[in-house]
């Protein structure tokens, strides 16, 4: 009987953890995309070369990184983190 209670508590904790992580991921996605439905970065004002580098390599121009931000301080500015 005691093991059933322990398993139920453990299961409830796992469910709570999953729900919390789901909330965190959705919050992070919304902050990265700015709540945009399309999820695409605003490339208006970029040169054709900057757009090509972003689409092919994931690099964000230095002048646009202030508004887009980097995923981590040590990242190279690439979208995939490569």
N, C-alpha and C positions, 0 to 999 in steps of 0.2 A: 504494500500500500504506500509506503514511504517513497519508493522509487517512482511510482506513478505521479506523485506530487512534484517530485524533483524534475521529472521529464516535462510536466505541464508548465512549470515555472521556466524551465530552460526554453521550451518552445515559444512561450509568450515573449521572452526576452529576444529571441531570434526574430520574431515577427515585428517587434518594436524597433529593433535595429534595422531591419530591412525597410520599414516605413520611413525611418529617419534618414537613411542613406538615399532613398528615392527622393525625399524632399530636398536634400542637399544637392543632388545631381541636377534636379530641375531648377533650383535656384542658381546654380553655377551656369547652366546652359542659358538661362535668361539674362544673366549679367554679361556673359560673353557676347551674345547676339544682340544685346540691348533690347530684348523683348520682341525683336523683329520676328515676324512669322516666317519669312523666307530663310533667315539664318545666313544670308550673304552679307559680306562686308561692303560698305559704301565705298565704291571706287571712283566716284565722281571727282574730278580734279586730278586724277592720276594720269601719268603719261601712258602711252601704249606699252612701252617697255616695262613700266612698273606693274601694269596689269598682267602682262605676260609672265613676269617673274613670280607674281603672286599665284597665278593659276597653275603654272608648271612646277614651281619649287616651293611655294608656300611662304616666300619671304615677304615681309611687310616693309614698305619704305620707311626710312627713319623718321621722316616728317609726319607720318601717319601713326606712329607708335604711341604718341601721347594720347590720342583719342581711343585707340584700339587696345593699348596695353599689352604687356607680355604675360604669358602664362606663369612664368617664374622669373625671378631676378637673374638667374644664371642662364636663362635660355638664350639662344642665338637669334631670336626674332622670327624663327620659322614656325609656321603653323603646326606642323607635325612634331616639332621638337627635335628634329634630326640634326 
